[in-house]
Amino acid sequence: MLRVAVVGSGPSGVYTAQALVQQRAVPGVTVDVIDRLPCPYGLVRYGVAPDHEKIKSLQNNLREALEHPAVTFLGNVRVGEDLAPRRLLDLYHAVVYCVGAAADRRLGIPGEDLPGSFSATEFVSWYSAHPDAAPGGFVLGARSAVVIGVGNVAVDVARVLARGAEELRPTDVPDAALAALAESRVADIHMVGRRGPGQAKFTTKELRELGALPGAEALVQDDEAALDPAWTDPSGLSPAARRNVEVLRGWAGSAARGHGRRIRLRFFLRPVALLGEDAVRAVRFERTVPDGRGGVVGTGRFEEIDSQLVLRSVGYRGVPIPGLPFDGERGTVPHEQGRVLRDGAPSPGEYVAGWIKRGPTGVIGTNRSCAKETVASLLADAGSLAARPLPADPVAALRSAGQEPVRWPGWLGIEAAEAALGQRLGRGRVKIPDWDGLLTAARQEG
């Protein structure tokens, strides 16, 4: 028998658990999937935009893996300061950390911490009902918003700002966020990148959605985008980048048609400061130009965009887990084919998968192959790992360590409570946005 803990119940964690219980080389593997939150699915629940129902339906596939007889879900368990990795390794033959990249990269410019300036992740957590999310106030009063970044997360937050609240009403957006979005006065949403259209990181499908929003229009400044040589000759771009340029060119040069909201895609602008005294009032950008090597250089010319709301979407970064080694430069745990390295040598029984292993790269499906590599390493070590004696009941040991695990019936209780909440509000299922509400629902059922 081999008992494994997987820390993290997002795609990388669930794919790791699935690979472990479906393999046949080492019989009798059991997996406890541990998460800090009382809810499973990670960023599929708390990161996918509420109007992207097809992607959110991936929860059904993850659910199937978590309901496997050899898999146990244990939510509301905090690994790190409350439960040290060495202590966790006393309870399991092996531990696989799949904790993602929870922090946002910063701009490192003056004014970044002014009121009205947030990371895009904070905004996403708010409309996704993450229990750690900051309270509302993201949109009330703002008439102009600047989204810094041109990836899919930037597109998501721009789209949510531009959508009418009635369009979001059928989704699981929490009621307080829906009410705030309904009262929003944001009319101009500027999505800004420091490089050109050919280097933007969003996918074409996401981009096209911006041009199909009722009551909103997408605009591109032709003279600005044309600084990119690929604007007139996209032949050297990847097929995906060529499609992006094609969509953007269709929006370029169009005059505003009087819609209630405008999404203005801007390029070759590098943020240098957020301006304001008590709150953000504008963002100062330096105009950039291509340097001929895929990057940009500053021109010494500056432009200010009025804004009372700034959402920074410039990438993610891994966060150290107390008790685990950490590469601060890469934002990952040092490893060799998934085996955690301590002082350059593999640490018996400790593994990583997902973003904390490779950095915030790839799509959801990338986590499957990443998990398989780690599982292959773990199974190769299984002979020596399984020889170590363990306590009979890890859940009892977790409770004695001060943890209060939420098991699968507790999660089903949360699901039922969210369905009932939506029914009371005359909506579909609506997420519970706070810790007390989630844990109360879990305890009633669990």
Summary of the structure (lengths in Angstrom):
residues: 446
radius of gyration: 23.4
end to end distance: 27.4
largest distance: 71.6
contacts: 1511
relative contact order: 0.17
helix: 35%
strand: 22%
